[in-house]
Amino acid sequence: MIETIRWVNNSIRIIDQAELPNKEVYLNVSSVDELIDSIIKLKVRGAPALGIAGAYGMVLGLRELITSNEFISVEKVNKIAESLIGSRPTAVNLKWGVSRIKRIIELKQDAKTNELMDSAMSEAHAVLAEDIQCCLSLGRQGSVLINDNFSILTHCNTGGLATGGFGTALGVIVTAHQQHKRIHVYVDETRPLLQGTRLTSWELMKAGIDHTIIADNMAGYLMAQKKVDCVIVGADRVAKNGDAANKIGTYSLAVLCEKHNVPFYVAAPTSTIDSIAKNGNDIPIEERNQEEITHLLWNRIAPVGAKAYNPAFDVTPATMITAIITEKTIYKGPHYNFAD
């Protein structure tokens, strides 16, 4: 289990994912501004991990108000919440984690500061503990879809680094491995920041799982060669109808799976399901810095002055998703009803 994010000595301790795999560096984040910077720079990332970061970020914000002897008003709490949520707009878990602590602060606004702080901290700890148990359960649910001798293709990073420590889509794969199923994983490099190459491969190496890194544009060839038994990915937001937003390039995989009759699975906790977004059109898509395209690991590879387009996510229609795996159950497509 990877300790992606924990509360230690009045600060948020994170493993710096921007430094992996070459360096395993842990950072102590002690202010809301510092946390926002870490989120934007992808030092901490992954939908469930961002939910935990949002919860602990609200605790940091509350602590800042208390130590500066400021009145804890609804307006100030809302401002902290909005700044955290705005740092990564697509990942609904960030808003979910922030909202859980915000609700505690609102309910106990008239309590003594130490009682208020203790209540907020307890809720944030609960968010982390629940995520770990949720991912373990999700892994068990999804592992029934993985047969012995399967070759699985995955995209971006959905392991312990993206959660409180165990993983969603990669958690399913790890669980299948722990069940002694012989599996092989094809890891999409995942442009632009190579989170598959850098992070997923690093996690699979630690877990002792056989895997091969491929360029993003090789997936179709592998499927045509019948070398892929299923694709399993995570999600940063799932709409009410089952449309799922995930790292850019996921939709392309779904199209290839439909063409080659390969099952396409999305693994995500129920906290990633957005009860407000009716469909994928309601999911905001984050657009990131052009340099993530014009540079490769912060070294320029494009001509000076060249323009780039860098949406961080795309949306896969529910009708193209074979099943959505949650900690509670497996929802079979193409039509989804999460209220059941």
C-alpha positions in Angstrom: 0.0 0.0 0.0 1.4 3.4 -1.0 1.1 6.2 1.4 0.1 8.7 -1.3 -1.3 11.3 1.1 -1.4 11.5 4.9 -1.8 14.1 7.7 1.5 14.4 9.6 2.6 17.1 12.1 -0.1 19.7 11.2 0.6 19.3 7.4 -0.3 17.2 4.5 2.4 14.7 3.6 2.4 13.7 -0.1 4.6 11.7 -2.3 5.7 14.1 -5.1 4.4 12.4 -8.2 6.2 14.9 -10.4 9.5 13.5 -9.3 8.7 9.8 -9.9 10.0 7.3 -10.9 13.6 8.7 -10.5 13.2 10.1 -7.0 10.9 9.1 -4.2 10.4 12.5 -2.5 7.9 13.3 0.2 6.6 16.8 0.7 5.0 18.4 3.7 2.3 20.8 2.5 1.4 23.3 5.3 -0.8 25.9 3.6 -3.8 26.0 1.2 -1.8 27.9 -1.4 1.0 25.4 -1.3 -1.6 22.6 -1.7 -3.2 24.3 -4.7 0.2 24.7 -6.3 0.9 21.0 -5.7 -2.4 20.0 -7.2 -1.9 22.2 -10.3 1.6 20.9 -10.8 0.4 17.3 -10.4 2.5 16.6 -7.4 -0.7 15.0 -6.0 -3.2 13.8 -8.6 -5.8 11.1 -9.3 -9.5 11.6 -8.6 -9.7 9.8 -5.2 -6.4 11.3 -4.0 -7.7 14.7 -4.9 -10.8 14.1 -2.8 -8.6 13.3 0.2 -6.4 16.4 -0.6 -9.5 18.5 -0.8 -10.7 17.3 2.6 -7.3 17.9 4.3 -7.0 21.2 2.4 -10.1 22.5 4.1 -8.6 21.5 7.4 -5.5 23.5 6.5 -7.7 26.4 5.6 -9.6 26.2 8.9 -6.3 26.0 10.8 -5.1 29.1 9.0 -8.2 31.0 10.0 -7.9 29.9 13.6 -4.2 30.6 14.0 -4.7 34.1 12.5 -7.6 34.8 14.9 -9.9 35.5 12.0 -13.7 35.1 12.4 -14.7 31.8 10.7 -17.4 33.2 8.4 -19.4 31.4 5.7 -17.8 33.7 3.1 -14.2 32.9 4.1 -14.9 29.1 4.2 -16.5 29.3 0.8 -13.5 31.2 -0.6 -11.2 28.5 0.6 -13.5 25.8 -0.9 -13.8 27.5 -4.2 -10.0 28.0 -4.6 -9.4 24.3 -3.9 -12.1 23.1 -6.3 -10.9 25.4 -9.0 -7.5 23.9 -9.1 -8.7 20.8 -11.0 -12.2 21.4 -12.3 -12.9 18.0 -14.0 -12.2 15.7 -11.0 -15.5 15.7 -9.1 -13.9 13.9 -6.1 -12.0 17.1 -5.2 -15.3 19.0 -4.8 -16.7 16.0 -2.9 -13.9 15.9 -0.4 -14.0 19.7 0.1 -17.8 19.6 0.5 -17.6 17.0 3.3 -15.4 19.2 5.5 -17.2 22.4 4.5 -20.5 20.8 5.7 -18.9 20.0 9.1 -17.6 23.5 9.5 -21.0 24.9 8.7 -22.8 22.6 11.1 -20.4 23.4 14.0 -19.7 27.0 13.2 -20.7 28.1 16.7 -18.6 25.5 18.5 -15.3 26.2 20.2 -12.4 26.4 17.8 -10.7 23.2 19.2 -13.9 21.3 18.9 -14.5 22.6 15.4 -10.9 21.7 14.4 -11.2 18.2 15.9 -14.5 17.5 14.0 -13.1 18.7 10.7 -9.9 16.6 11.2 -12.0 13.5 12.1 -14.0 13.9 9.0 -10.9 14.3 6.8 -9.4 11.2 8.4 -12.6 9.4 7.6 -12.4 10.4 3.9 -8.9 8.8 3.7 -9.9 5.6 5.6 -13.1 5.2 3.6 -11.1 5.6 0.3 -8.8 2.8 1.2 -11.6 0.4 2.1 -13.6 1.5 -0.9 -10.7 0.7 -3.3 -10.1 -2.7 -1.7 -13.7 -3.5 -2.2 -13.7 -2.1 -5.8 -10.7 -4.3 -6.5 -12.5 -7.4 -5.3 -15.6 -6.5 -7.3 -13.6 -5.9 -10.5 -11.3 -8.9 -10.2 -14.1 -11.3 -11.2 -13.9 -9.8 -14.7 -10.2 -10.7 -15.0 -9.5 -14.3 -16.0 -6.3 -16.3 -15.7 -3.9 -15.6 -18.6 -5.5 -12.3 -19.4 -3.7 -9.5 -21.2 -5.1 -6.2 -20.0 -4.5 -2.7 -21.4 -4.7 0.3 -19.1 -4.3 4.1 -19.5 -2.8 6.8 -17.4 -2.4 6.0 -13.7 -5.1 4.5 -11.5 -3.1 2.8 -8.7 -2.2 3.7 -5.1 -0.7 7.0 -6.3 -4.1 8.1 -7.6 -5.9 7.2 -4.4 -5.4 6.8 -0.6 -3.0 3.9 -1.3 -4.5 1.0 -3.2 -6.0 2.1 -6.5 -9.1 1.8 -8.7 -8.5 0.3 -12.2 -5.0 -0.7 -11.2 -6.4 -1.9 -7.9 -8.5 -4.4 -9.8 -5.4 -5.6 -11.6 -3.4 -5.9 -8.4 -6.3 -7.8 -6.7 -6.4 -10.3 -9.7 -2.6 -10.7 -9.3 -3.0 -11.4 -5.5 -5.5 -14.1 -6.4 -2.7 -15.8 -8.3 -4.1 -15.1 -11.8 -1.5 -15.0 -14.4 -1.9 -11.6 -16.1 0.1 -9.3 -18.4 -0.5 -5.6 -18.5 0.0 -3.3 -21.5 0.7 0.2 -20.1 -0.2 3.1 -22.3 2.6 5.7 -22.0 -0.2 8.3 -21.7 0.8 11.6 -23.2 1.4 14.4 -22.5 3.1 13.7 -19.1 3.7 10.0 -19.5 1.9 9.1 -16.4 1.6 5.5 -17.6 5.3 5.2 -18.3 6.4 7.0 -15.1 3.8 6.1 -12.6 1.8 3.0 -13.6 5.0 1.1 -14.6 6.6 2.1 -11.3 3.6 0.7 -9.3 3.5 -2.5 -11.4 7.2 -3.0 -10.8 6.7 -2.7 -7.1 3.8 -5.1 -7.2 5.8 -7.7 -9.3 3.2 -7.7 -12.1 4.4 -8.5 -15.6 3.9 -5.5 -17.9 4.9 -3.8 -21.1 4.9 -0.1 -21.9 3.5 0.9 -25.2 3.0 4.2 -27.0 -0.5 5.5 -27.0 -1.0 4.9 -30.7 0.0 1.2 -30.6 -3.3 0.0 -28.9 -5.2 -0.5 -32.2 -2.4 -2.7 -33.6 -2.3 -4.8 -30.4 -6.1 -5.3 -30.6 -6.0 -6.2 -34.2 -3.4 -8.9 -33.3 -5.8 -10.1 -30.6 -3.3 -9.4 -27.9 -5.7 -7.5 -25.6 -8.4 -9.3 -23.6 -9.9 -6.2 -22.0 -9.2 -2.5 -21.3 -9.7 -1.2 -17.9 -9.4 2.5 -17.0 -10.3 4.9 -14.2 -12.4 8.1 -14.3 -12.3 11.6 -12.9 -16.1 12.1 -13.3 -19.0 9.8 -14.3 -22.3 11.5 -15.3 -25.7 10.2 -14.2 -26.1 8.4 -17.6 -22.7 6.7 -17.4 -20.7 9.0 -19.7 -17.2 9.0 -18.2 -14.4 11.6 -18.3 -10.9 10.2 -18.0 -7.4 11.2 -19.1 -7.2 12.3 -22.8 -6.9 9.3 -25.1 -9.5 7.1 -23.2 -12.2 7.8 -25.7 -9.9 6.6 -28.5 -9.4 3.3 -26.7 -13.1 2.9 -26.3 -13.5 3.4 -30.1 -10.9 0.8 -30.8 -12.5 -1.7 -28.3 -15.8 -1.3 -30.1 -14.2 -2.0 -33.4 -12.3 -5.1 -32.2 -15.0 -6.4 -29.8 -12.8 -5.9 -26.7 -14.5 -5.3 -23.3 -14.0 -1.8 -22.1 -14.3 -1.3 -18.3 -14.3 1.8 -16.2 -13.4 1.5 -12.5 -14.4 4.3 -10.2 -15.7 4.7 -6.6 -19.3 5.9 -6.3 -17.8 9.3 -5.1 -16.8 9.8 -8.7 -20.4 9.6 -9.9 -21.7 13.2 -10.3 -25.4 13.3 -9.4 -25.8 16.7 -11.0 -24.1 16.1 -14.4 -26.9 14.5 -16.6 -24.4 13.5 -19.3 -20.9 14.1 -20.6 -21.8 17.5 -21.9 -22.2 18.7 -18.3 -18.6 17.7 -17.4 -16.1 20.5 -17.5 -12.9 19.6 -19.3 -9.7 21.1 -17.9 -7.3 22.6 -20.5 -3.7 22.6 -19.3 -0.5 24.5 -20.2 0.6 24.1 -23.8 4.2 23.3 -22.5 3.0 19.8 -21.5 2.7 19.1 -25.2 5.6 21.2 -26.6 7.9 19.9 -24.0 8.7 16.3 -23.0 9.3 16.0 -19.3 10.0 19.8 -19.2 12.5 19.7 -22.2 11.4 21.5 -25.3 10.8 19.2 -28.3 8.6 21.5 -30.5 9.9 24.5 -32.4 9.9 27.8 -30.5 6.6 29.5 -31.2 4.7 26.3 -32.1 1.1 26.2 -30.6 -0.4 23.2 -28.9 -3.8 22.2 -27.7 -3.9 20.4 -24.3 -7.3 19.2 -23.0 -6.5 17.0 -20.0 -9.5 14.7 -20.4 -12.0 13.4 -22.9 -15.5 11.8 -22.4 -16.4 8.2 -23.3 -20.1 7.8 -24.0 -21.9 5.3 -21.7 -23.0 3.2 -24.7 -19.3 2.4 -25.4 -18.6 1.2 -21.8 -19.1 -2.5 -21.2 -19.4 -2.1 -17.4 -18.6 0.4 -14.7 -17.0 -1.1 -11.6 -17.6 0.5 -8.2 -17.0 -0.6 -4.7 -20.6 -1.6 -4.3 -21.3 -3.5 -7.5 -20.6 -3.8 -11.3 -23.0 -1.9 -13.4 -23.5 -3.5 -16.8 -23.9 -1.2 -19.9 -24.9 0.2 -22.2 -27.6 1.9 -20.0 -26.8 2.9 -16.5 -29.0 3.7 -13.4 -26.9 4.4 -10.4 -29.9 5.0 -8.2 -30.5 1.2 -8.0 
